[in-house]
Amino acid sequence: MNKVKLHTIFLFLLFFSGNTSARVPNIIPAPVRMTVTEGGYSITPTTVIVAVDSVSLPLADYLNEYLSPMVGTPLSITVQPPAANAIVLAVNPRADLPAEGYRLSATRRGVDLTGKDRGGLFNGIQTLLQLLPETVYTRRTASPYPRIGCVEIKDYPRFSYRGMMLDVARTFIPIDRVKLYIDWLSHHKINKFHWHLADDEGWRVEIESYPQLARTAGFRGGDSPVKAIYGEWTRKYGGYYTQEEIREVVEFARFRNVEIIPEIDLPGHSRAVARVFPEILCRGPVDSTEAGYDRRNVWCASRESNYRMLEAILGEICDLFPSPYIHIGGDEVESSQWKACPDCRRLMHGKRPSVSQIADHFTERLGKILQARGKKMAVWNESVRSGRLTPQGKRIYGWESTEVCREVTRKGYRTVVMPGPYFYLDMREAPTEPGAIWAGMVNAERTYSFHFSSEGFSPEQMKQVEGVEAAFWSELGLSNPDGYMEFQHYPQLCALAEVGWSPSDTREWHDFRERLVRKHLARLASMGIRFRMFPPEVSYHKGNIAASAPIPETVIRYTTDGQEPDASSLLYSKPIQDTIPEKYLFKAFYLGRGSGSVTPSVRREIHIDSAATLTVTFPLHEMIDRNGLWYVGFPVPCDDVVVTRMEVASPDTTYTIIRHGWRINPFHRMRLYADARNRNGKLSVTLKNNDPKPCRLIFELAPSPYIEPAVILTSTLPQNVRFPFRNATDYNYTSYSRTRGTCHAGDSFTFTFREPVECRSMEVATGLHHMPRYHIISGFVEISPDGKTFRKADTLSAGRAVIYPEIPVKVLRIVSTSEGNGENAVAIQDLKIKPLKL
């Protein structure tokens, strides 16, 4: 057994052995080696900070900013250590440590902290802050004086690259918030900030050679040629960073051991640029909506003027950012624009190049521009799909899947591993919470579960892995409340930090979660981070609703009117007796931070071994207590588990719900209609785990809060055959319909029920259910009892409305009053209809 494993066992025993556990530091990311001994050291007004060398001196001032408020006075900083009561900071390049490593020794006499380099010393200071009370981050006076337990730590990162990508193109983030964001990263030893500065929706950096680029393309909506999108359609909004602000942030990050890697996404994702400089586009058909908005977004690869323009732009980017790498994108290029361009078809000495050859040509040209500036090229994994580009001088960001990352490393490319299903923090963290869905459900446990060994990386492939990165794409930033970004980032980013820093064979989720809830969530609160609290577990069983807190100090609140619980909602204190659980929503609150909302359900835990098949049977009479529609789902995802068969069998009826196999999707629930014929039967589920890892599943059964009357949808707009109108009438809330062409004033969508419907409410939703796109920007809803006479029921707000009909509804009609929506389509979702009585 190696020393690291022995040390881990020692820490585990310390942590769970009576009163000793309170003394074991709950550090995130976990140090490589740590030994806790008896005693402690108190920081007082007479404590001295010693900066042994010139590198340490600025960091001594930085540390003093945190310590001096706790003791009520600035601490003295000297270069000569006293006999005792000192915190000694030093950098020793000859120390037996890897880059960014440090040693920290806290005894009764003081603290000695030595870094291998400046980054190591900064990382050690972050650990030192975590040895103090969490109030150190508030920079307020502490009482009594802060005390550090005696500890010996030797620590260094697993990977040299531990990164976070922030998209500010879709949602502009002011410069002060960006600095705060970087500060939070540095507290978690994240050392790379990948700054996504340009995309279809906005250009965020001032370019002096093309000043109108940021001044115009930095804004959208209103009189901007860049159309509004993502939830804000009625005003001009956005912003950009001046070069002075960029330099300020670069220095701010450098001081905190964070390298900023800028990204200008090319040659696609460039609609904002093209709206200011349409001459960058290819010759060929204009891809526009019926409202006349040109949606083309790819730089023409044949225009020499484009390369001259990009040489000037990238030259200024190179001057602004000292990072050796400049990220130039290369992802999701709409190659049809090149195919339709007569000039691109004649590229490369008159030959008819393939799309991949055109892409390689463009990438190579930009690579030469960067090389002339002394920079290297970073790109998304699509850029090297052809395999023709040499690995030298390139860094690849593998985002699509772990398989892609393995393939890129196998080809010899230096790779940052960031597959979306593990590291995209804009994904939903639970089935009912906001977020994107294409990469599945990504929460802290999911991010933490990433292990290179279990994902099939060979030792040779690992030699090409530079590290890991998470990403946050900000499409939902405008349409969600303030604090949404922090809710999506934390505590997931804490999990990312440990994946990138700590030894893989010492990482264990339950240990990490214990450290997180024991101390680190309080640290996040003291930093001012509005993190996502773990949600409560809420069970239902035959009229009994019981909620359990994720951690002891949690407060649980609930509502019964469909509104999201907040700090003023009803306080849960004991089980609730009610046979209508679907009207309840529960949330956990801790230190003023809330979880996502949870509805009561019947749950059963299922464990299935790797590459195994398992059949489980559930007696329905133990789970279902009334007739009607119930939802069957699996809200906890597994990578590759398939329901090969699901059926109900009883003396009176037998029928199959799934016959040909269905890969588990946490966002999709199946219907089970309960009645006298099947309530005494059994639900049988056969599962096949195609993943090499064992899997823990949750089987969930919950009554539907909605009714599903037969209805058809018609429109003045033609349907898209890939998203037909029937998708909005099947009451599958994960699908939707879409039109061909955008809406104009007077266009309408008409839901006609087979029979008039009496109900409590109807929720109408246009646009996508997971993304604020394809909405009807402005309009109204009207209803009719007979299809002849109509009355206005509500006005659309953000493409949605909830109406409370006082009459039976035969026809519901959505009427547009807007001219276009900045898109080439309108999407319509299923109606959510609540019964007259709950």
C-alpha positions in Angstrom: 0.0 0.0 0.0 1.5 3.4 -1.0 2.0 6.3 1.3 -0.8 8.4 -0.2 -3.3 5.6 0.5 -2.0 5.2 4.1 -2.3 8.9 4.6 -5.8 8.9 3.3 -6.8 6.1 5.7 -5.2 8.1 8.5 -7.2 11.2 7.6 -10.4 9.1 7.4 -9.9 7.6 10.9 -9.2 11.1 12.2 -12.2 12.6 10.6 -14.6 10.0 12.0 -13.1 9.4 15.5 -15.1 11.2 18.1 -14.1 14.7 19.1 -10.9 14.6 17.0 -13.0 15.1 13.8 -13.7 18.7 14.7 -9.9 19.5 14.5 -9.3 18.0 11.0 -9.3 20.8 8.4 -11.9 20.5 5.7 -9.8 21.7 2.8 -11.0 21.8 -0.8 -9.3 20.7 -2.9 -7.9 18.0 -0.6 -4.1 18.2 -0.1 -1.9 15.4 -1.2 -0.5 14.8 2.3 -1.7 16.2 5.6 -0.8 15.3 9.2 -2.8 16.8 12.1 -1.2 17.0 15.6 -2.3 18.4 19.0 -2.4 22.0 19.8 -2.9 25.2 17.8 -1.6 28.7 17.0 -3.6 31.9 17.5 -3.2 34.9 15.3 -3.1 38.1 17.4 -2.3 41.8 16.9 1.3 41.1 17.7 1.6 38.4 15.0 4.2 39.3 12.3 4.1 38.3 8.7 7.6 37.6 7.4 8.3 38.0 3.6 11.6 36.2 3.2 12.1 37.4 -0.5 10.9 40.0 -2.9 8.5 37.5 -4.5 6.8 36.9 -1.1 6.4 40.6 -0.2 3.3 41.4 -2.4 1.7 38.2 -1.2 2.3 39.1 2.4 0.3 42.3 1.8 -2.4 40.2 0.2 -2.5 37.9 3.2 -2.6 40.8 5.5 -5.8 42.1 3.8 -7.5 39.0 5.1 -5.9 38.6 8.5 -5.8 42.2 9.8 -9.6 42.7 10.0 -9.8 39.5 12.1 -7.5 40.9 14.7 -8.6 44.5 14.4 -5.3 46.0 13.2 -2.9 45.6 10.3 -0.2 43.1 11.1 3.5 44.0 10.8 5.4 42.8 7.8 9.1 42.2 8.1 11.9 40.4 6.3 13.5 38.9 9.4 11.6 36.2 11.2 11.2 36.6 15.0 11.6 33.8 17.4 7.9 33.1 17.5 4.4 34.3 16.7 5.1 34.7 12.9 3.7 33.6 9.6 6.8 33.1 7.4 6.3 33.2 3.6 9.0 32.1 1.2 9.6 30.9 -2.3 12.3 28.2 -2.8 12.8 27.0 -6.4 15.0 24.2 -5.0 12.3 22.7 -2.8 11.4 19.1 -3.5 8.1 19.9 -5.0 6.4 20.1 -8.4 5.4 23.4 -9.9 2.8 25.2 -7.9 3.4 23.0 -4.9 3.9 24.2 -1.3 4.7 23.0 2.2 2.8 24.4 5.2 3.7 23.8 8.8 1.5 25.2 11.5 2.9 24.8 15.1 2.1 26.4 18.4 4.9 29.0 17.6 3.6 30.1 14.2 3.3 29.1 10.5 6.0 28.4 7.9 4.7 28.4 4.3 7.1 27.7 1.4 6.2 27.6 -2.2 8.1 25.9 -5.0 7.4 29.1 -7.0 5.1 32.1 -6.7 2.1 30.1 -7.7 2.9 27.5 -5.1 3.1 30.2 -2.4 -0.2 31.7 -3.5 -1.8 28.2 -3.4 -0.4 27.7 0.1 -2.0 31.0 1.2 -5.4 29.7 0.0 -4.9 26.6 2.1 -3.9 28.8 5.1 -7.1 30.8 4.7 -9.1 27.5 4.8 -7.4 26.6 8.1 -9.0 29.8 9.6 -12.7 30.4 10.5 -14.8 31.0 7.3 -15.3 34.6 8.4 -11.8 35.4 7.1 -13.4 35.9 3.7 -15.7 38.6 5.0 -12.8 40.7 6.2 -14.5 41.6 9.4 -13.3 41.6 13.0 -13.3 38.1 14.6 -13.9 37.3 18.3 -11.9 35.6 19.7 -8.7 35.8 17.7 -8.6 33.2 14.9 -6.8 30.0 15.7 -5.1 27.5 13.5 -4.7 23.8 14.4 -1.3 22.3 14.3 -0.8 20.6 10.9 1.8 19.6 8.4 0.9 19.8 4.7 2.8 18.8 1.6 0.7 19.7 -1.5 0.9 20.1 -5.2 -1.5 19.8 -8.2 -2.2 16.7 -10.2 -2.5 18.8 -13.4 -0.8 22.0 -14.5 -4.0 23.1 -16.2 -7.1 23.6 -14.0 -9.5 25.8 -15.9 -12.8 27.5 -16.1 -14.4 28.9 -19.2 -16.8 31.8 -18.9 -19.0 32.9 -21.9 -19.6 36.7 -21.7 -20.7 36.9 -25.4 -24.3 35.8 -24.9 -24.7 37.5 -21.5 -22.4 40.5 -20.8 -20.8 40.4 -17.4 -19.5 43.8 -16.0 -15.8 44.0 -15.3 -16.2 44.1 -11.5 -18.1 40.9 -11.6 -15.5 39.3 -13.8 -12.8 40.2 -11.2 -14.9 38.8 -8.4 -15.4 35.6 -10.5 -11.6 35.3 -10.9 -11.1 35.9 -7.2 -13.4 33.0 -6.4 -11.6 30.8 -8.9 -8.2 31.5 -7.2 -9.5 30.6 -3.8 -10.1 27.1 -5.2 -6.7 26.9 -6.9 -8.1 27.2 -10.4 -5.3 28.6 -12.4 -6.7 29.2 -15.9 -9.5 31.5 -16.9 -10.7 30.8 -20.5 -12.5 34.0 -21.5 -15.0 33.5 -24.3 -15.1 37.0 -25.7 -16.9 36.8 -29.1 -19.7 34.8 -30.5 -22.9 35.1 -32.6 -24.5 37.2 -30.0 -21.9 39.7 -29.1 -18.3 41.1 -29.4 -16.9 42.1 -26.0 -13.4 43.5 -26.5 -12.4 46.9 -27.8 -10.3 46.7 -31.0 -8.7 50.1 -31.7 -8.1 49.3 -35.4 -11.8 48.6 -35.8 -13.5 50.7 -33.1 -17.0 50.2 -34.4 -16.7 46.4 -33.8 -17.2 46.6 -30.1 -19.2 49.8 -30.1 -21.8 48.2 -32.4 -21.5 44.4 -32.0 -21.1 44.7 -28.3 -24.9 45.5 -28.1 -28.0 43.9 -29.4 -31.7 44.8 -29.7 -33.1 48.3 -30.2 -31.3 50.1 -33.0 -28.4 47.6 -33.0 -28.0 45.5 -36.2 -27.5 42.5 -33.9 -31.0 41.2 -33.1 -32.1 40.7 -29.5 -32.4 37.1 -28.3 -32.3 34.9 -25.1 -35.1 36.5 -23.2 -34.5 40.2 -23.8 -36.2 41.4 -26.9 -37.6 44.9 -26.1 -34.5 46.9 -25.3 -30.9 47.5 -26.4 -28.4 45.8 -24.0 -24.9 44.5 -23.8 -21.5 46.0 -23.3 -17.8 45.5 -24.0 -14.5 45.8 -22.2 -12.1 48.6 -23.0 -8.4 47.7 -23.5 -7.6 49.5 -20.3 -10.2 47.3 -18.4 -8.7 44.2 -20.1 -5.2 45.0 -18.9 -6.6 45.7 -15.4 -8.2 42.2 -15.3 -5.1 40.5 -16.7 -3.0 41.9 -13.9 -5.7 41.2 -11.3 -5.7 37.6 -12.4 -1.9 37.3 -12.7 -1.5 38.3 -9.1 -3.9 35.5 -8.2 -2.0 32.9 -10.1 -4.6 32.8 -12.9 -3.7 32.9 -16.5 -6.3 34.4 -18.8 -6.7 32.6 -22.2 -8.8 34.8 -24.5 -11.1 33.2 -27.1 -12.3 34.9 -30.3 -14.5 32.2 -31.9 -13.7 31.8 -35.6 -14.5 31.1 -38.4 -18.1 30.4 -37.3 -20.1 31.8 -34.4 -19.4 35.3 -36.0 -22.9 36.7 -36.7 -22.3 39.7 -34.5 -19.2 40.6 -36.5 -21.0 40.0 -39.8 -23.8 42.4 -38.8 -21.2 45.2 -38.6 -19.0 44.0 -41.4 -21.1 42.0 -43.8 -18.2 41.9 -46.3 -16.5 39.2 -44.3 -19.2 36.7 -45.5 -19.1 34.4 -48.5 -20.8 35.2 -51.7 -23.9 33.1 -52.1 -27.5 32.8 -50.9 -28.5 35.0 -48.0 -29.7 32.9 -45.1 -32.3 35.2 -43.6 -35.5 35.0 -41.7 -38.7 36.3 -43.3 -38.1 39.5 -41.3 -35.0 40.0 -43.4 -32.3 39.2 -40.7 -29.2 37.7 -42.3 -28.2 34.8 -40.1 -25.0 33.8 -41.8 -22.1 33.6 -39.4 -19.0 32.2 -41.1 -16.0 34.1 -42.3 -15.3 33.5 -46.0 -12.1 31.5 -46.2 -11.2 32.8 -49.7 -11.1 36.5 -49.0 -7.6 37.9 -48.4 -9.1 41.0 -46.9 -10.5 38.8 -44.1 -7.0 37.6 -43.2 -5.7 41.2 -43.1 -8.6 42.2 -40.9 -8.0 39.2 -38.6 -4.3 39.9 -38.5 -5.0 43.3 -37.1 -7.7 42.1 -34.6 -5.6 39.1 -33.4 -2.6 41.3 -33.2 -4.3 43.5 -30.6 -5.6 40.5 -28.8 -2.0 39.1 -28.6 -0.8 42.4 -27.2 -3.5 42.5 -24.6 -3.1 39.0 -23.2 0.4 37.7 -22.1 -0.8 34.1 -22.3 1.2 32.0 -24.7 -2.1 30.7 -26.1 -4.8 32.4 -28.0 -8.0 30.4 -28.5 -9.5 30.9 -32.0 -12.6 28.6 -31.7 -13.1 26.4 -34.7 -16.3 24.7 -33.4 -19.7 24.2 -35.0 -18.9 25.8 -38.4 -21.9 26.0 -40.7 -20.1 24.6 -43.6 -23.0 25.0 -46.0 -22.0 28.7 -46.4 -18.6 27.6 -47.7 -20.2 25.0 -50.0 -22.4 27.7 -51.5 -19.6 30.1 -52.0 -18.0 30.1 -55.6 -14.8 31.6 -54.2 -14.3 29.0 -51.5 -15.0 26.2 -54.0 -12.1 27.5 -56.1 -9.8 27.9 -53.1 -6.4 26.1 -53.1 -5.2 26.7 -56.6 -8.5 26.1 -58.4 -9.1 22.6 -56.9 -12.5 21.8 -55.4 -11.5 21.4 -51.8 -13.6 19.5 -49.2 -15.2 21.4 -46.4 -12.6 20.0 -44.0 -9.8 21.2 -46.3 -11.3 24.7 -46.3 -11.4 24.6 -42.5 -7.8 23.4 -42.2 -6.7 26.1 -44.7 -8.4 28.8 -42.5 -7.0 27.4 -39.3 -3.5 27.2 -40.7 -3.6 30.8 -41.9 -4.6 32.0 -38.4 -1.9 29.8 -36.9 0.7 31.6 -38.9 -0.7 35.0 -37.8 -0.4 33.9 -34.1 3.0 32.3 -34.7 4.3 35.6 -36.1 3.2 37.2 -32.8 5.0 34.6 -30.7 1.7 32.9 -29.7 0.4 29.3 -29.9 -3.0 28.3 -31.1 -5.8 26.8 -29.0 -8.9 25.3 -30.7 -12.0 23.2 -30.0 -11.7 19.6 -30.9 -13.6 19.9 -34.3 -10.6 21.8 -35.7 -8.4 18.7 -35.7 -11.0 16.2 -36.8 -9.4 15.7 -40.2 -6.1 14.8 -38.6 -4.2 16.9 -41.2 -3.1 19.6 -38.8 0.1 18.8 -37.0 0.0 18.6 -33.1 3.0 21.0 -32.7 2.2 24.3 -31.1 -1.5 23.5 -30.7 -3.7 22.9 -27.6 -7.0 21.1 -28.1 -10.1 21.6 -25.9 -12.1 18.4 -26.0 -15.7 19.2 -25.2 -18.0 16.9 -27.2 -17.3 13.6 -25.3 -14.7 11.6 -23.5 -14.4 9.5 -26.6 -13.4 12.6 -28.6 -10.8 13.5 -25.9 -9.3 10.0 -26.0 -9.1 10.2 -29.8 -7.4 13.6 -29.8 -4.8 12.5 -27.2 -4.2 9.3 -29.2 -3.3 11.4 -32.2 -0.7 13.2 -30.1 -2.4 16.6 -29.5 -1.9 18.4 -26.2 -5.4 18.3 -24.7 -7.6 20.0 -22.1 -10.2 17.5 -21.2 -13.7 19.0 -20.7 -16.4 16.7 -22.0 -19.8 18.4 -21.6 -21.6 15.5 -19.8 -19.2 16.0 -16.9 -18.0 19.6 -17.1 -20.6 21.9 -18.7 -22.0 23.8 -15.7 -24.8 25.3 -17.7 -26.6 22.0 -17.8 -29.5 21.2 -15.5 -28.5 20.0 -12.1 -31.8 18.3 -11.5 -34.7 17.4 -13.9 -36.9 20.3 -12.9 -34.3 23.0 -12.5 -33.2 25.6 -15.1 -30.4 24.8 -17.5 -29.5 23.3 -20.9 -30.1 19.6 -21.4 -28.1 18.4 -24.4 -25.3 16.9 -22.3 -27.6 15.4 -19.7 -27.8 16.3 -16.1 -24.5 17.7 -14.6 -24.3 18.4 -10.9 -21.5 18.4 -8.4 -21.6 14.6 -7.9 -21.5 14.1 -11.7 -18.5 16.4 -12.1 -16.7 14.8 -9.2 -17.3 11.3 -10.6 -14.9 11.9 -13.6 -11.9 9.6 -13.4 -9.5 9.2 -16.3 -8.9 5.6 -15.5 -12.6 4.6 -15.6 -13.0 6.7 -18.8 -10.5 4.5 -20.6 -7.4 6.8 -20.9 -4.2 4.8 -21.4 -0.9 5.9 -19.9 0.3 7.0 -23.3 -2.9 9.1 -23.7 -2.5 10.6 -20.3 0.9 12.0 -21.4 -1.0 14.4 -23.7 -3.5 15.5 -21.1 -2.7 19.0 -19.8 -5.6 19.1 -17.4 -9.3 19.7 -17.0 -11.7 22.6 -17.5 -15.3 23.3 -16.9 -17.5 25.6 -19.0 -20.4 27.9 -18.5 -22.3 29.1 -21.5 -24.6 32.0 -20.7 -27.6 31.7 -22.9 -29.8 31.5 -19.8 -28.1 34.4 -18.0 -30.6 37.0 -19.1 -33.8 35.0 -18.5 -33.1 33.8 -14.9 -32.8 35.8 -11.7 -29.7 37.5 -10.5 -27.5 34.9 -8.9 -28.2 32.2 -11.5 -24.6 32.0 -12.6 -23.4 31.4 -9.1 -26.2 28.8 -8.5 -24.9 26.9 -11.5 -21.2 27.2 -10.7 -21.1 26.3 -7.0 -20.5 23.8 -5.4 -19.8 22.2 -8.8 -16.7 24.3 -9.3 -15.4 22.9 -5.9 -15.7 19.4 -7.4 -13.8 20.5 -10.5 -11.1 22.0 -8.4 -10.5 18.6 -6.7 -10.6 16.7 -9.9 -7.9 18.9 -11.2 -5.8 19.1 -8.1 -6.0 16.0 -5.8 -4.6 12.5 -6.5 -7.2 10.4 -8.3 -6.8 7.4 -6.0 -7.6 9.4 -2.9 -10.8 11.0 -4.2 -14.1 9.8 -2.8 -17.5 11.5 -3.2 -18.9 11.0 0.3 -15.6 12.3 1.8 -15.7 15.3 -0.5 -19.4 16.0 0.3 -18.7 15.7 4.0 -16.0 18.3 3.8 -18.2 20.5 1.6 -21.2 20.6 4.0 -19.2 20.5 7.2 -17.3 23.7 6.4 -16.9 24.7 2.8 -20.5 25.8 2.1 -20.1 28.3 4.9 -16.9 29.5 3.3 -18.7 30.0 0.0 -21.4 32.0 1.8 -18.7 34.2 3.5 -17.2 34.8 0.0 -20.6 36.1 -1.0 -21.3 33.2 -3.4 -25.0 32.4 -3.9 -24.4 28.7 -4.2 -26.9 25.9 -5.0 -27.9 24.1 -1.8 -28.5 20.4 -2.0 -32.2 19.8 -2.4 -34.3 18.0 0.2 -35.6 14.4 -0.3 -39.3 14.5 -0.2 -41.2 11.2 -0.2 -44.9 10.3 -0.6 -46.6 7.2 0.7 -50.3 6.8 0.8 -51.2 10.2 2.2 -48.0 10.9 4.1 -45.5 13.5 2.8 -42.1 13.5 4.5 -39.1 15.7 3.8 -35.6 15.2 5.0 -32.9 17.8 5.1 -29.6 17.3 3.1 -27.6 18.6 6.1 -28.7 19.1 9.7 -28.7 22.9 9.7 -31.0 23.1 6.7 -34.4 24.8 6.8 -37.1 23.3 4.6 -39.9 25.4 3.3 -42.8 24.6 1.0 -45.8 26.0 -1.0 -49.1 24.6 -2.1 -50.0 27.1 -4.8 -47.4 26.2 -7.5 -45.2 29.2 -6.6 -41.5 28.6 -5.9 -40.8 28.5 -2.1 -38.8 31.3 -0.7 -37.6 32.4 2.7 -41.2 33.5 3.7 -42.9 30.2 2.7 -44.4 27.7 5.1 -41.8 26.0 7.3 -41.7 22.2 7.2 -41.4 20.7 10.7 -43.1 17.3 10.5 -44.7 15.0 8.0 -47.8 16.3 6.2 -51.0 14.3 5.8 -52.5 14.9 2.3 -53.5 12.7 -0.6 -52.7 15.4 -3.2 -48.9 15.5 -3.1 -48.6 17.1 -6.6 -49.6 20.5 -5.3 -46.6 20.8 -3.0 -43.2 22.3 -3.8 -40.3 22.0 -1.3 -36.9 23.8 -1.1 -34.0 23.6 1.3 -32.4 26.8 2.6 -28.9 27.1 4.3 -27.1 30.3 5.1 -29.6 32.2 2.9 -28.9 30.0 -0.1 -31.6 27.9 -1.6 -31.8 24.6 -3.5 -33.9 23.7 -6.5 -37.6 22.9 -5.9 -38.7 19.3 -5.3 -42.1 17.6 -5.5 -43.1 14.6 -3.4 -42.7 11.2 -5.0 -42.5 7.5 -4.4 -38.8 6.5 -4.8 -36.9 3.3 -4.8 -33.1 2.9 -5.1 -31.7 0.5 -7.6 -28.1 -0.7 -7.9 -26.9 -2.4 -11.0 -23.5 -3.9 -11.6 -21.3 -3.0 -14.6 -22.3 -4.7 -17.8 -25.2 -6.4 -16.0 -28.9 -7.0 -16.7 -31.4 -6.7 -13.8 -35.1 -7.1 -13.5 -36.9 -5.3 -10.7 -40.6 -5.6 -9.8 -42.7 -3.1 -7.9 -46.1 -4.0 -6.5 -48.3 -1.1 -7.6 -50.7 -1.3 -4.6 -47.8 -0.4 -2.3 -47.0 2.8 -4.4 -50.2 4.1 -6.0 -53.1 5.2 -3.8 -55.6 6.6 -6.4 -56.7 6.3 -10.0 -55.4 8.7 -12.6 -52.2 9.7 -14.4 -48.9 8.9 -12.7 -45.4 9.6 -14.0 -42.6 7.0 -14.1 -39.1 8.3 -14.3 -35.4 7.9 -13.4 -34.2 11.3 -12.2 -30.6 10.3 -11.4 -28.7 9.7 -14.6 -26.3 6.9 -15.5 -24.2 7.0 -18.6 -25.5 4.0 -20.5 -28.3 2.2 -18.8 -31.2 1.0 -21.0 -34.7 0.0 -20.0 -35.0 -3.0 -22.3 -38.6 -3.7 -21.2 -41.2 -2.2 -18.9 -44.6 -3.7 -18.4 -47.6 -3.9 -16.1 -49.2 -7.3 -15.3 -52.3 -7.9 -13.2 -55.1 -10.5 -13.2 -57.3 -8.1 -15.2 -54.8 -6.5 -17.7 -51.3 -6.8 -19.0 -49.6 -4.2 -21.2 -46.2 -3.0 -22.2 -44.9 0.5 -21.6 -41.5 0.0 -23.2 -41.0 -2.8 -25.6 -37.9 -2.1 -27.7 -35.5 -0.4 -25.3 -35.2 3.1 -24.0 -31.9 4.8 -22.8 -32.6 6.4 -19.5 -33.2 10.1 -19.8 -33.6 12.0 -16.4 -35.7 14.7 -18.1 -38.2 12.4 -19.7 -41.0 10.7 -17.7 -43.4 8.0 -19.0 -47.1 7.8 -18.3 -48.8 5.2 -16.2 -52.6 5.4 -16.1 -53.8 3.8 -12.8 -57.3 2.3 -12.6 -59.0 -0.6 -10.9 -57.6 -3.1 -13.4 -53.9 -2.5 -12.8 -53.6 -1.0 -9.3 -53.3 -4.5 -7.8 -50.7 -5.5 -10.5 -47.0 -5.4 -10.7 -44.7 -3.0 -12.6 -41.8 -5.0 -14.0 -38.6 -3.1 -15.2 -35.7 -4.8 -17.0 -32.5 -2.8 -17.0 -29.3 -3.3 -18.9 -26.1 -1.5 -17.9 -23.9 -1.1 -20.9 -21.4 1.0 -19.0 -18.2 -0.5 -17.5 -19.0 1.2 -14.2 -21.7 0.1 -11.7 -24.6 2.4 -11.5 -27.0 3.8 -8.8 -30.5 4.6 -10.1 -33.5 6.1 -8.6 -36.9 4.8 -9.7 -39.5 7.5 -9.2 -43.3 7.4 -9.3 -45.4 10.6 -8.9 -49.0 11.6 -9.6 -49.3 14.1 -12.5 -50.5 17.6 -11.5 -52.1 18.0 -15.0 -54.9 16.6 -17.1 -54.6 15.7 -20.7 -57.7 16.4 -22.8 -57.6 15.5 -26.5 -56.5 18.5 -28.5 -55.2 19.4 -32.0 -52.9 22.3 -32.9 -53.2 24.4 -36.1 -51.5 27.6 -37.2 -51.3 30.3 -39.8 -47.6 29.3 -40.1 -46.5 26.0 -41.7 -45.0 23.3 -39.5 -41.5 22.0 -39.6 -41.8 18.4 -40.4 -39.0 17.5 -38.0 -40.9 19.2 -35.2 -44.6 18.6 -36.2 -47.5 20.2 -34.5 -48.5 16.9 -32.9 -45.4 17.3 -30.6 -47.3 20.1 -28.8 -50.4 18.0 -28.3 -49.0 14.7 -27.0 -48.4 16.1 -23.4 -44.8 15.0 -23.6 -43.2 18.0 -21.9 -39.7 17.3 -23.3 -40.8 17.7 -27.0 -42.1 20.8 -28.8 -43.3 21.8 -32.3 -41.6 24.3 -34.5 -42.6 26.3 -37.6 -41.0 27.0 -40.9 -40.4 30.8 -40.8 -40.8 33.4 -38.1 -44.0 35.1 -36.9 -45.6 38.3 -38.0 -48.3 40.4 -36.4 -51.6 38.5 -36.7 -50.1 35.0 -36.9 -51.7 32.6 -34.6 -51.6 29.1 -33.1 -54.9 27.5 -32.2 -55.5 24.6 -29.8 -58.9 23.0 -30.4 -60.1 20.6 -27.8 -62.3 17.6 -28.6 -64.7 18.6 -25.8 -64.8 21.9 -23.9 -62.4 21.8 -20.9 -63.1 22.9 -17.4 -59.9 23.5 -15.5 -58.2 25.6 -12.8 -55.5 26.9 -15.1 -53.8 26.6 -18.4 -50.1 27.4 -18.9 -49.1 28.5 -22.4 -45.5 28.4 -23.4 -43.8 29.5 -26.7 -40.1 28.9 -27.4 -38.0 26.1 -26.2 -38.6 24.6 -22.8 -34.8 24.6 -21.9 -33.6 27.7 -23.7 -35.1 31.2 -24.3 -35.2 30.9 -28.1 -38.0 30.8 -30.8 -40.5 32.7 -28.6 -43.3 34.9 -29.7 -41.9 38.1 -28.4 -45.2 39.9 -27.9 -48.8 38.7 -28.2 -51.8 37.6 -26.3 -53.9 34.5 -25.5 -57.6 34.4 -26.1 -60.1 31.6 -25.4 -63.6 30.6 -26.6 -66.3 28.3 -25.3 -67.5 27.4 -28.8 -64.8 28.4 -31.3 -66.8 31.4 -32.5 -66.7 34.1 -29.8 -63.4 34.8 -28.2 -62.3 36.8 -25.2 -58.7 37.9 -24.3 -57.4 35.9 -21.4 -53.8 37.2 -20.9 -50.8 38.9 -22.5 -47.7 37.0 -23.2 -44.7 37.7 -21.0 -41.4 36.3 -22.1 -43.4 34.2 -24.5 -45.5 32.7 -21.8 -48.9 33.1 -20.0 -50.9 31.4 -17.3 -54.7 31.8 -17.6 -57.4 31.0 -15.2 -60.6 30.3 -17.3 -63.9 31.0 -15.7 -65.6 29.3 -18.6 -65.2 25.9 -20.3 -62.5 26.2 -23.0 -63.2 24.8 -26.5 -60.5 26.8 -28.3 -57.3 28.5 -27.0 -55.5 30.8 -29.5 -52.1 32.4 -29.2 -51.9 35.6 -31.3 -48.6 37.2 -32.3 -48.3 41.0 -32.2 -44.6 41.0 -33.0 -42.7 41.2 -36.3 -40.2 38.4 -36.1 -38.2 37.1 -33.2 -34.6 37.3 -34.4 -34.9 33.6 -35.5 -36.2 31.7 -38.4 -38.9 29.8 -36.5 -41.4 29.8 -33.7 -41.6 26.9 -31.1 -44.8 25.9 -29.3 -44.9 23.7 -26.2 -47.6 21.4 -24.8 -50.3 23.1 -22.7 -50.0 22.4 -18.9 -53.6 22.1 -17.7 -54.4 21.8 -14.0 -57.6 20.2 -13.0 -60.5 22.2 -11.6 -60.0 20.8 -8.1 -56.7 19.8 -6.4 
